[in-house]
Amino acid sequence: MHISDEVLDDLRARLGRTRWPSPGLGAPWEQGTDLDALVALCRYWRDEFDWRAIERRLNAWPQIRTSVDGQLIHAFHVRSPEPDAFPLVLLHGWPSANIEFAELLGPLTDPVAHGGRAEDAFHIVCPSLPGFGWSGPTRQPGWTPHRIAGAVVELMARLGYERFGSHGGDWGSMVTSQLGLHFPDCVPAIHLNMVISTPSRDVADPLAGLTEVEKARVADMRARGRSEMGYQQIQSTKPAAVSAGLNDSPAGLAAWIIEKYRAWGDCHGDLASRFTDDVLCALLTVYWATETIHSANRIYAETRRAGPGASLPTSQVLAPMGYSRFPADGFAPPRAWVERLYDVRSWVEHDEGGHFPALEVPDLLIGDLRGFFTGFR
């Protein structure tokens, strides 16, 4: 993993030449990324952020890059010192990257060194999804969660893992669901921190039988669907409309992405309370340097074009599933809806955390992964 000095110098120069828009007329963040917050982050990105320090820490972990199904795939591949460790795939979503899981690599692969037990150890494979970061850009259409799941199975077999578990959030949860649906013989269990599920069409009242808490969560999901999904409509229909701007302007890229961390993270409106400037700038730099924001955005359009079976399960997922719910995540379907398609063996509800638990509350996620996969090693 390396970014040239030329690319970093150009990034800083572009940040210094940003033509800022006039201030918004509504409340801060009401219509998207707050201008003052954006200016402050971009100044930090230009003047203080040290990518080389991040790069050194990331490159301390073993990595591979190999061609699978015609696409170069980059992944962290960290084997545990424990001989009986269980192979586990960690899958990120949008707008993230596999570096999201960097702080989990040590505790999951070497639990004894991090206060855990030897029997909790995993061999970790943490790929960038095709089209994201150093697994991109994609050069051919059709990279949906279903196709990515097949590529993950091929990658794991190539690494010597015929049997493994998978964890995912966001798009990673959809890939993980596809693994549990189509490859249960080699994926004995899956774990999700986001699940999308709907009530049966045969039920006259989808809210019947739900608790008041569940009804409130459904109402919140619907409200978010009306106010928070504009980006999804663009990326699902006309992703190229914003590609040139996001690929040419680092400030524009930052504006498009950081609003999602504020909206989806458990930060109560204070972005810095959960995500440091270094974390945000590292993620932005990955997208910027690899020029993959367009191909990452395109996963929405490719999946929409392919139909629902390419992302969400349309029949029973055979692999047992564990679910960790973090309160700030916008997707919180009732358990009864989820159990229509998933064999739910573990359902853990936390008091803190959001859409990016590996960054927000890593210890909680680590504990859930250790606990759930104990019965499937």
N, C-alpha and C positions, 0 to 999 in steps of 0.2 A: 504494500500500500504506500504509494508515493505520489506527491504532487510537486511538480517542478517549480522552481523559483520564478520562472517566467509567468506561470499561471497565477501564482500568488501575488506577484507584483502587479499584474494586470487587474486582478480582483481589487486590490487596494486602490489602484488608480481609478477604476470605475466607481468605486464607492465615493471617492473624493470628488467625482464629477457629477454626482447625482443631481438631477433637476427635481427638487422636491415639489409636491403639489401644494396647493393652498390648503389651509386647515379645514377639516370637516365642520359642518354646521350643527351636527347633533352632539350628543354626549360622547365622551371618549369610548372607543371600541364599538359604538352602536352600529356603525355602518361598515365595520371592518377594522383593520389594524389601525390603532391610534398613531397619529403622526409623530407626536413627541416620543412615544416609546420606540417607534421605528427608527427615528433619527438617532436616538441614544444607542440603540443596539448596533446600528450600522457604523457609528463612530467607534464603538468598542471593537467591532469586527475589523475595521480598518487600522486602528491605532494600537490596540492592546492585545488582541487575540493572537495566541501563539499556536498555529497549526502544527509546527514541528514538534512541540511538546506532546500534543495529542497523538501525532503520528508515531512517535517513539513508544508511547504506552500501548497503542494498538498493535504495533509491529512486534511487541514482546510476545504476542500470542501467535501460534502457528496458523498459517493460512494456506489455502490452495486456490487455484484458478484453473478450471478445466472446462472443456466444451461438452455440453450435454444437450442433446436434441438440437444441435446446430447453434446453440447459444453459449457464450462464455459465462460461466458461473463462478463468482467469488464467494468464498466461505471461510470463516474461522473453523478450524478443526483441532480441537483440544482434547487429547486423550487423558484420561484420569490415571494417576499412579496406582489406583486400586484395580486389581485384576478382574474383579467381578462387577465393574461399573456397567451401568445400563446405557446404551446409546440413546441420545435424545436430540431431536431437531428443534431449534428455536427459530420461529418465523415471524418477522416484523410485518408492518403494514405501511400505510401512507398517512402522513408525510414523514416517514422515518427511514431508517437504514439498519443494517445488521449491527452497527456500532451501538445501537440502543441497548444491546445485551452485554456490552463489554464488562460491566461491573458484576455480572452474574457468572462469568466464565470461571473465575477462581473458586468461589464458594460451591459451585455445582460440580466441578471436576475434582476438587481437592477439599472435601468437606471437613476432614480432620484438621486441616490447617485453618479452618474458619469456624470452629466451634461445633461442627457436626459430627456425624458418625460415618465410618468407612462404608457401611452398607447403603448410605445415601448417595454414593458417588455416581456420576454420569460421565460418559464420553460425549462431548458436545460437538455438534455440527451446526453452524449458524450461518446460513447463506444469505446473501443479498438476493431478494427476489429478482427474477429476470426483468430487466428494464430499469433497475434501481442501482445506483452507485456503480461499483466495479463489476456488476453483472449486467451492465448496459452500455449503450442503449440497445434495445432489441432491434433486429434488422428484418424481422418477418412478423406478420400478423398472427393472432391466435393465442397469445400468451394469457390464458385465463387461469383461474385457480385449479381447474381440472387438469389442464396441461402441465401446470407447474408441479402439481402433486406427482404426476408421472416422472417428471424430471428429478424430483427429490428422491423418489424410490431408486432411480437409476444412479444418482449421485451416491446415495448411501450404499448401494450394492458395490459400487466401484471402490468405496472406502472400506469394504469388508463387513458391512453391517446388513445382514439379511433380516434382522428383527430390531425394531426401534420404536420409541415413542415420539410424539410430536406435540409441541406447544405453540400456540399462536394467538395473536391479537389482530384486530382489524383484518386486512387482507390475509394475514397469516392465519387467522382463525378459519377463513374460508378454505385455504389450502389444506389446513389440518383436518377440517371436516371432510374434504375430498379424499384425503388419505384414509380416514376412518371408514368412509363409505366404500371406496373402491379397492382398498388394499388391506383389509383387516387381517389377512394371514401374516403379513409382515409388520403391521402396525397394531399391536395388541391393545393399545389404549391411547387416547388423545386428551389433551388439556387445553382449555380455552379461557381467555379473559375477556372475550367478547363473543356473544352469540346472537344471531339474528334468527328469529322464529316467529311464526304467525299462527293465529288460531285456525282451527279446522273450518273449512268453508261450509261444513254441514251443520255448524252450530249457529242458531238464529241470533243469539246474543253472545258475542265473543267475550264480554265481561262477566258473564254469569259464572258464579262460583269463585270469583277472585276475591281476595282480601282487599280491604280499603287501601292498604299500602301498595298492593299490586295495581289496583286501579289508578292510583296516583302516579305510579311509574309509567303506566301506559299513556296517561294523559301527558306526562312530561315528554315521552318519546314522540308523541304526535305533535306537540308544540315545537319541539326541536326540528322535526321534519319540515315544518312550515317556515322556520326562521334560520336554520343552520345548514341547509343543503344546497344553496345556490352553487357552490363550487362543484358539487357532484353533478348537477345538471349540465354544467359547462363541460366537465371532464368526461361525462358519459356520452355527450352528443357532438361537441365541437372542441376537442382538446387542442387542436392546432390554433384556435383563435387566440390563445394566450401564450403559446409556446415561444414565439419570437421574443416577446417582451420579457418573459421569465428567464429565458436563456441568455438574454443580452444585458439585463439589469440586475445586479445582485440585490439592490434595494427592493426592486419589484419582487424578486424571488423571496426575500425575507418577509415582505408584506403578505404574500400569498400563504406562507407556511406558518409563521409564528402565531397568527390569529387562531389557528387550530389548536395549538398547544395551550393557549389561554382558555379557549372555549371548551376543550375536552379534558384538560387536566384538572386536578383537584386543587386549584389555586385561588378560588374565591375572588377572581378578578385581579389577583396580584401574580403576574407571570413569574416573577423572580422568586416567589416563595416555593416553587416546585422545580423550576428549570433555570439553571445558572446561565449566564451569558455564554460561558464556554461550551456548555452542552448544546445550546441553540446554534451557536456559530459553527461548531463541529459538524452538526447535521447539515446546516446550510452549505458548508464548504464541500461536503461530499457531493451534494447535488450539483453545486456550481462547477467543481473541477471535473467531474465526470460527464457533465452536460447531459444529464439524464432526467431532468424534470419533465420533459415532454414524454419520454417513453414510460416514466413512472405514472404520469397522469393518464396515459393511454390505456392502462389496465382497466379503467372504468369503461371506456368505450368498447374495448375488445370483449369484455365480459357481457356488457349489455347486448352487443350484437350476437353473441353466442347463445343467449337465452339463460333462464334461471338455473338449469341443471349444471351449468359450467361453474357456478359459484356456490349456491346454497343447495343442500341436499334435498332431493325430491322424493326420497324413500328412506327407510330406516337405516341409520348409521350403525353398523354392527359393532364397531370398536367401542368399548366402554368409554364414557366421557366424564371428565372432571371439569367443573366450572368455578372460576373465581370471579365474584362480582365486586367491582370497585365503584363506590357510590357516584363519582362524578362522570362515569362513562355514560354516554347518552343512550346506549342500548341496554335495556333491562326488561326483557320479556318475562312474563310469569313462568314459573317452573312447569306448569301444566302445558303451556304452549311448547316449551323446549322438549318435554318428554314425548311429544308426538313423534319426533324424528331421532332423538338421541337416547341412548341407554345411560342415563345419568347415575353415576355411582358416587359422585361427590359434588356438593353444592355449598360453597363457602362464601359468605357475605362479610365484607370488611367494612370498617368504619371510616376508612380514608383511602385515597388513591383514585385514579381516574383511568383514562384511556391508555396511558403509557406507564403501567406499573413498574416495568423494569427500570425506568428512570425516576419515577416518583416514590415508590415504596418497594425497593428491590428485596428487602428482607422478607416482606410478606409473600411476595411471589416465590421466592426461593423456598420458603417453608411449605407453601402449597404444592410446589412441584415435588419436593422430597416426599411429602406425605401421600400425595395421590399415587405416584408411580411405585410406591413400596409394594403394592399388591400385584404388580404386573411385570416385575423384572424376570 
